[in-house]
Amino acid sequence: MSKRSLTRRRFLTALGAVSAGTVLASCSPSTPQAEPQPAAPTEPPKKEEPTKAPEPTKAAEPTKAAEPTKPAAPEATAVPTEPVARYKEAPLLAEMVQQGSLPPVDKRLPLEPFISTPAESIGKYGGVLSSIVADPTGDLFEIDGAMGQQSIATRAMDLKTIIPNAITSWELSADSMEIVIHMREGLKWSDGEPLTTEDVTFWYEDILLNAELTPTIDTRWMPGGKVMNLAVDNDYTFRFQFAAPHPVIVDFLPGLQPWSPKHYLSQWHITHNDQAKDLAKSENYDTWVQAFQFHATADKFQQDAKLPTIAAWLYERTDTVGNRYYVRNPYFWRVDTEGNQLPYVDRLERMVVENKEVLNAKILAGEGTHHSWFLSLANYPLYKENEASGNYTVGLYPDTRASEFGFCFNYTHNDEVLRTLFNDLRWRQAVSHAINRAEINELRFAGLGVPRNPIMDPGSSFYKEGIDQYYTEFNVDKANALLDEVGLAWDAAKEWRLRPDGKPMVLTMEVDAGRADLSEICNLVKGYWTKIGININVKPQDQQFFMQRMSANEHDIGVWAIGGSSEVYSRANEPIRYRPPWHWPTTPLGGPLWRQWLNTKGAEGLEPPDIIKDLWETTELWRKEPYGTATYKELGLKMLTINAENAWCLGTAGLVPRAGIVKKTVRNAPKPGTVLSIEYNMWTYYQIDQWWIEA
């Protein structure tokens, strides 16, 4: 078996020590609909329609989420008042039962399975769901979302309400200092072993609190600056107790998986196996930690096919070109309203191609079952033209992602001259005024978006009109005047600006080569900036290499699609778009050394200016404030205003609907017109386990 080097971030994400929610992803919502809507028209909406952003869903109120047995959308998911009398299973599993290699379905399900009401119809068993990625290390939410997010809670398919998922219920104390979790009795790991509080204790004591495995504990587990306490009542009930009121814990629940299969992973853990070091060496690892991380990794980098899971499908294998294959979990704990064990579909396939051109060719030819993450709205007419021959339906799905393309300068650059320049607000104002956002919107997004900077969508509870429009006026003269004011002289030919120290200035704009639209918009920006004498190189590259360079503080300009900025996402996760490094710490678009200083309270990194310290404190206070209070809104608006005025993260066009393609044979998938957004983990909350394939 080949061994892949794992970063601590990948490992911790897989184990639940940090949030996957979104996760490493580039990270927006519109008004969700409880039921799928009729298919969209065959032509895109008129250009003037999207200039009014679709009304996004506000963050779920903790008081509502704390009533998990009364979801707002019972048609999507509900806890039954009476158990289903008789369960049924896929033919693939029934055959295994007959052969004696698998217990009967009634023995494999928990006492109270999660009952899912199909979006359209009861399904038929069999078939394959597949999608395509242009970067083997990149995100593919079409498949990756189906493999993860089996968390404490989920969202109902209306996207509004947080409801129980892998558990039956929870109670948050009146003072928000304790949450009690009631697990599903009889829920089993994919190898048939029960999931109990032993697995919670193992995760808490041996992973979260183990400094070698978790050197930095996520702050969501540390309200009041102290790691929460775990108290276990019995095999299926546990409590998290906090040092300070922690009402936001309810918003975190859809991304939390505070358990790990002790019966399997303890063999590589030094606390439970005094021969763990020898075992690691026998597997060609230097330390037991490396071996443990390898076997515990459960995301797109998983290689141990024996690792137990509670997901709907199990990792099976990776072929020589990087395609990944998954097969149904015989112990999956969801059923439909007629007692059929889910999932309906037998297999998932995550297919890899060498570039976006090949990806598009395969999609147009009808390969794969559903696509969106790598689609470009600029290709919508082409997708529509091939709809019949590809046997798929293409439509538009509302999405209020803040900006389809955004970037930050490296404010802690190792070159002190560039660091000083990037930290000058006049520099950021100048380059922003030089970008023709209206043209980008027309050329790449058919005029369907809104020229803006990447500030929260208008549906947030503290949005202020015009806050996304700071420095967005396209005005080359104003941009040049600002650069003159900064002191950037022209070269002798008056072609390019010189650095403040008189040397030629050439900056590199690094970008994930596999992502839709990013490289193309980089080149548009490159053209705009030639008019103000700023010379940049556009450097598309592998996502993981790009992330490594940013983490090492070696980049000039970091580019990403700016999602994760909505109230819902910012509330449920760190507000990654509103403080250093304006993305996840593993993807530090700007100022990685600032973040290091803030994380270590000044022990490491580079001290940020006072405005950044004030911003950090504001975001921390906002995260701790109960949803909806006057203070919550005041802090939220302050957080947005500081970012808007200082333009650390710049955008182009946002609030753009997504192009989505679904094979005509796929049933129960969301229809065009329903929300498809990174803010809600793309397809995840539409319960892919109840999609089915019509022959």
N, C-alpha and C positions, 0 to 999 in steps of 0.2 A: 504494500500500500504506500502510495506517495504521501509525503508529509508536507503540508503547507505551513509556512510561518504565520502565526496569528498575532495580531495586535491585541493589546489588552482591551481596547474598545470593542473589537468584534466579539471577544470572549465575554465581556461583561454584558453586552447587549443580549447575547444568546442566553445568558443565565438570569437576566432580569435585574442585575445590579444597577443598570442604567436603563433609560427608556429606549424602546425600539421605535416608538411612534414616530414614530416616525422617523427617526433614526437617521441615520447616516444619509437620509434622503435629502434631496433638494426639496426644499420645501416650498387651497384657499377657498370660503364656502359660498354658496348661493342658497336661495330658499329651497330646502329639500322637500320631497314629496313622499308621503307615506306609501303610495302605490305607484308603480311604474306608469308612465304616461304614454300615450300613443306616439308612434314614431314621428320624428321631426319631418318637415317638408323636404322635398328632394333637393332644394336649393338652400344655401346658407341664408340666414336672416339678413335683412337690409342693413346697410352699414350704420344707419342712424340709430338702430335699436340698442346695440350694446353699449353706447356711450353712457347709458344709465345702468350702473352696475346692478346685477341681480341682487336682491335683498338676501344677505347671508343669514345663516342661523347664528343666533347668539350662543354664548357658552351656556351649558346646562347649569341650572342653579343647584348647588349642593343639597338644598332642602328637598328638591324633587328627587335627585339621585339617591338620597338616603332612604327612599321608599322603594327598594328594589323589587318588591313583589307586586307593585302596581305600576308597570310601565305605561307610558303615554300611548304607546302604539302596540296594543296587544295583538293586533293582526300580524305583527312582524315576529315577535317572540313572546312567549308567555310561560310561566310556570303553571303546570296543570293542577287543577284541584283534585283530580283523581288520576292515578297512573293508567297509562294505556294498557289495555288488557293483554294484548298479544303483540309481540314485536316480529318484524320480518327483516330479512337481510339480503344482500347482493348474492346472485348466483355463485360468484367467485368464492364467497365465504361459505355459502351453504354446502358447496362441494367439499370444502376443507372440514366442515363439521361432520359430514357423512364419512369422511376418511378418518375421523378421530384425531385430527391434528389441531382442532380448534374447538373450544367449548361452544355450546348453543348460544345464540344471540342474547337470550334472557339472562344468561350468566355473565355476559360481557358488559352489559349496560349498568349504570348506577341505579339506585333506587328511584331517583327522580331525574330522568334524562331531561336535557334541554329540548323543549318541543318547539320546532320551527314550522311556522305556517308558510308554505311556498308562495313566492310572489305571484305566480300565475296558476300553477297546476302541480299536482302530485307527479313526481318524476318517474322515469324508467332507469334501471340500472345499466351501467356499462359506458364505454367510450373513454375518450381522452380530451382533456383541456390542455391547450398549449399556447405559448406565446414566444416572442422572439426578442432577443437583446443584442445590441450591437457592440457590447463591451462585456466580456466574461466576468469582470469584477464589478460591473455597474448594477444599479438597482433595476429590478423588473417587477413592479408592483402587481402586475397581472398574475404572476405565479408566486412571488415572494410573499405577497399579502395573504395568499391562501395557506401558506405554510406556517405563518406566525400569528400573533395577536389572539391566541387562545388564552386570554388573560382572565383576571378576576372578574372583570366586567366587560361589556361591549356597548355599542350603541344600537338602539332599535333601527330598523331600516328606514325610518323617517329621519334619522341622524340627530334627532333632538334630545333623546332621553337616554341616560346611562342606566343600564339594566344588568342584572346578574348574568354571568356567562359560565365560567368553569366552576362557579360556586352557586349556592342557592339564595343567599341573602347576606346583607351586612347591616350593622347599626353603628352610626357615628354618635358618640356621646354628646350631650348638650353643650359641654364646654370644648368640644372638638379636640380633646386630648387623648381619645382612645377610639379605635374602630375595631369592632368584633366581626370576624369573617366566619361564615358557616359554609363548609365545603360540601361537595356532593358526595354523600356516602356511597361507596361502591364504585366511584369513578376510577378507572384503571389506566395505567400507562400502556403504551402500545405493545408491551411484552406480557401484559396480563397482570402485572403487579399493582396493588392498590396505591393510589395517590392519597397520602395521609399527612398529618401534621409532622410526621417524622421527616418527610421531604421538605417541609417548610423549615423545620429546625436545622436540617442539613444545609439548606440554602443560607439561612441567617447566620449560623455559627461558623460554618466551615467554608463559606464562600464570601458572603458580605463582610464578615468581621475578620477574615483572613487577610492580613496586609500583603502577603505575597500574591494572592489572587485578585484582591481589590485594594490597590494602593490608595485610591481616592474614592471615597464613598459619595455617591450622588446626594446632593443637598435635599432632595425630596424625602430622603430617609433620615434627615437630620434637622428637623424643626427645632428652633431654639439653640442650634449649634451642637446638639448632642444626638448621637445615633439613637433611633427609637429602640424601645425594648420589645422583645417578643415574649408573650405569655401564652402558654398552651393549656387549654381547658381539657381537651380529650383528643381522640384520634381525628376528629373532623371539625374542631372549633379552635380558633386561635385569635389572639388580640395583638394589635400594634399599639403601643403606648408611647406617647410623645412628651417631650420636655416642655413643649409650648403648644398653644392652640394651633391646629393644623387642618382647617376646613378644606383646603385645596386638595387634600388626599383623595376626596371623592372624584375630582377631575382627573386625577392620575390613574384611577383604577382600570380604565380600558387599556392601559399600557403596562400594567404590572403583572408579573408572573413570579411571585415570591416562593418558588419551589424548585427543586431539582431532584432527579431520580437517585436517591441515596443508595439504593440497592445495586445500582450499576456503577455510578461514578466513584463511590467510596473506595473501590479497589485501587484507584490512582491517587488517592488523597493520603498524605502522610499521617494525618491524625487517626485514620481508620485502618491503615495498612502500613505496618512498620517496614514492609518490603517494597514500598512504593518507589523508592529511589532505584532499586534493582530492576523493578518492572519497567520503569522509564528507560533505563539504559538498554534493556533488552529490546526496546522499541526504537532505539537510536535517538533518544532524547537526552539532553544533558541534565535536566532536572525533572523532578516529579511535577512541578508546576507546568512545564511545557507539555508533558504528557497529558495532564489533567485538562489543560486548555484545548488540546487537540480533540480529546474524546467528548468534551462538554460543548463544543461549538455546534450550534443548531441552526445557523442562518444559512445564507447562500454559499458560505464557505465550508459547510459541513462535509466531512469525509468519513466519519464513523457511521456506517449504516446500521449499527446495532444500538445506537443511542436511543433510549426510549423517549417517546414524545406523547403529548395529548392532542396533537394537531390531527386534522382530518386525513392527511396523507403522510406517509413515511418516506424519508429519503432512501432511495434504492441504490443509485450508482451515478457516476459521472463518466462519460465516455472520453475517448482520446482527444476530441476536439472541444470538450468543455460543456457539452450538452448534459443537463441534469435530469434524472428521472425519479418520479415518486409514485408510490402505490398506496392504495387505500389502507387506512388504519382499522383493523378489525375490532378494536376496542373504542372506537370513537363514540362519544357520549351524547350525540344529538340524534333525534328522530323527527320525522315529519308527523303531521296530525293523524295519519293512518297507521303510525307505529313502524314505518320503514326506517331502518337504521341508515343514517347518512354517513358519508356522502353518496350521492347517486353515481357520480363518475368514478371509474376505477383508477384512473391514472392522471398524473400531471406531467408535462414536459416543458422544461426551460431550455429553449433552443438558442444557440449562439451563432452569430454570423460575423463576418470580418468588418463590416462597415454599414453605414446607414443606407447606402445605395442598394446593397444586397438585401438588407432588411425590407426596404420598400418594395423591391421586386418580388420578394416572397409573399408579402402581404397582399399585393395586387394580384398575385397568382392564386390567392385563396388559402395560403398556408396559415396555420394557427387558428385559434378559435376566438380570441379577443385581444384587442390592442388599443393603446392610447398613449402610454407614457412616452413612447419614442415617436409618436406621430407629429407632423408639422402641419399647422393650419394652412400654411402656404400651399400644401399639396392636396387640400380638400377637393378641389375640382378633379384632380387625378384619381383620388380615391372614389369619388362619386361616379366617374366615367367607367370605372372597372367593377362597379358594385355587382352587376349581374353576372359577369364572367367569373368573378371571385366568390360568388355565392355568399356574400356578406351584406350587412346593413351598416352604412356609415351615417353618422349624425353628429349633432353638436350637443355637448353636455356642459351646463353652466359650471363655471369655476371662477372664483374670485382671487386667484393667486395674485399677490401684490405686484409682481413684475415677471414677465416671461424671461427677462434677461436683466441681470443686475451685477454690480461689481463693487469691490472695495479696493482701495490702495492699501499697501502694507505699511501701516502707521508705526510699526516698530522695525522698519527696515534696517538691515545691518549697515547700509551705507547712510551715514549721518546726514549727508547733503540731501538725499532723496527723502529720508525720514522727516527732516525739517520742512521740505517742500510739501509733502503729502499732508502734513499736519496744519498747513496754512489753509484756512477756510476759503480764501480767495481763489486758491488753486482748484479746489473742488467745485466752487461756484462756476469758475471759468469753463472747465471741461464739461460740466453739466449743461451750461448754456450752448455749448457747441454741438450738442447731440440733437439731431432732427428726429424727435420721437414720433411726430405725426407720420413721417415718411416710413420709419420702421414699422409702425402700426399698419400702414397700407401694404408695404412690400411683403411682410412676413405673416401678418395676421388678418389680411383682407379687410382692414379697417374696422374690425370687430372689437378691438380693445379700447382702452383709455390711456392716452399718454399721461404718464405720472411717475412719481418716485415711489419706492416700495414701502409705503406706509399702510397700515391696517385698512381693510375694506370699509366702505361706508356703513355697513350693518353693525359695526361694533357699538357697544353701549356708550362709548366715550369719544366717538369719532367727531372731528370738527371739520366742517366744510372747508375745502381748499388746503388742508394740511398736507395733501399729497402733491401739491403743485409748486412747492418751493424750488426756485432755480430751474424750472422746466421750460421756460420761454426759449425758443430757438433764436439765438441772437449772436451771430459770429462777432460782430463789432464789440458787443459788451464783453464777450469772452476774451478777445484780444486785449481790450483795455485792462481787464483784470490781470492778465498775465504780464502786461507791461508794468502794472502796479506792483506785482510780486517781484519784478526785477529779472524776468527771463528775457535776456537779449536774443535777437536774431543772429544767425550766422551771417557770414559775409555775403552770401547769395540771397539772403532773406528767404530761405526755404524752410529752415528748421530752427526751433528755439534751442538755446544753449542752457545747460544747467546753471544754477546760481554760482557755481565755481568756475564757469566759463568753458567747461568741457562739453562735448557733444552729448545730447540726451537721447537715448534710445531705450524705451521701456518695453517690457514683454508682458503681454496679456495672455495668461495661461487659461486653458479651457478644456473641459471634458470633451474629447473628440466624438463620443458616442451619442451625446444628447442632441435632440432636435432643436434647431434654430440657433443654438448658442454660437457655433463657429461662424455661421452666416452673419449674425448680428455683430460679432466681433469685427468682421471685415467692414461692415457698414460704419461702425464707430471709428475704425482706423481711417476710413475715408473722410469722415467729418473732421477728425482731429488734424488732418493735414492742413486744413484751412486756418488753423491757429498755430501751426508749426510744431505740433506734438507728434513725434515719430514713434510708432509702436510696432512691434512684431507680434503677430498672432500665432500662438503656439498650441495647437490641439494635441492632446496626449491622453494616455490611459488614465482613467479616473484615480486609481490607487496611487500611481506615481505622482499625479498632480497633488493629491491629498498629502502625500509624504513631503513634498517640497514645501507646501504651505505650513505644515506642522514644524518643519525645520527652519521656518522664517526665511526662506530662500526665494520668495516670489516678489514681484513688483505689484501686480494687479491680479486679484482673484476673482474669477467669474463663476456665477452659478445662476440657476433660475430661482427667483426669490419667492418661494412659498414659505409656509410656516409662520406667516406674519399675522394671521387672523386672531381674533380674540379667543376662539375655541382652541386653536393649536397653542397659542402662547400661554393660555391658562393651564392646559393639560401637560405642557412641557415647559422647559426653560424658554423664556421669550427670546429665542435665538436671533431674531432679526433686529433686536433693539439694544444690544449691548455687545461688547467685544466677545468673540471675534466676528459677530454678525452672521454666524452659522454655528454648527456644532463645534466644540473645541477640536474635534478630529478633522474638521474642515474649516480651518481658520482663514476666512477670506481677508480679514484685516486685523492687524495688531495682535498676533499670537503671544507676544511677550507681555502685553498689557494683561491679557487674560491669565497668564502664568503668575504675574504679580498679584492680581486680585484673588486668584485661587489660593495662593500661599500666604496671603496677608503680608506681602512685601518681602518674603524670604527669598524669592526667586523672580526672574523676569525683569521687566522694565517698568518703572513707576509711571502711571498714566497722568495726564493733566487733571486738574480738579473737576472739570466738567464731566470727565469720564467717571471719576469717583462718585460724583453726585448722581449720575445716570445709573451706576451700579446699585447704589443704595436705593434709588427710586424703584428699580425693577425688583429688588429683593423685598421691599415693603409691599409692593403691588402683589407679588406672589403669595404673601402671607395674609392678605386682607380678604375677608369673606366676600364672595361674589355679590356684586350689585349695590354695595353700600356707597354712600356719598364719597367716602375716602377712597374706596376702590376706583371710582370713576375719576376722581381728582388725580390720583397717582397714575392711572392709565393715560390720561390726557397729557400729563407732564412727561411721561415716558415717550409718547409719540412726538410731542413738540420739540423736545431736546434733539431727537433724531432728525426731525424734519429741518430744523434750523441749522444743524451742523453737517448734514449731508454726508455722513460717513459711509452710508450704503446708498448707491445711486442706481436708479432703474430706468426703464425705457417705456414699455407698454404693459399694462396689467389688466385684470378683470376680463381676460380673454376666454371665451368658451373653448373647451377641449374638443378636438376631433376624436371620435370613438368608433371603433369597428368591432362588430360582433357577428360571428358566423350565423347564418340564417337557421342552422340546425340547433343552435344553443337556446335553451329555454330557461326562464326564470332570471335571466340577466337583466340589469337595469336598461331601460329604454332611453333613447335620446330625449333630452329635456330634464332628466334627473341629474342631480349633482354628482360630478366626478371630480374629486379634488384631493390633493395631497393633504389638505387640512383634515380630511376624514380617511386618510390612508387609502385613497383611490377606491378600489373595488371591495376592500376588505369587509366593510359593514353590510354589504349586500349579500352576505352569507353564500360564498362560492360553493360551499358544500351542498347547497340545495339547487344548484344549477344542474341541468341534465341535457343529454344529447338525443335529439330525435333522429332516428335512422332514416 
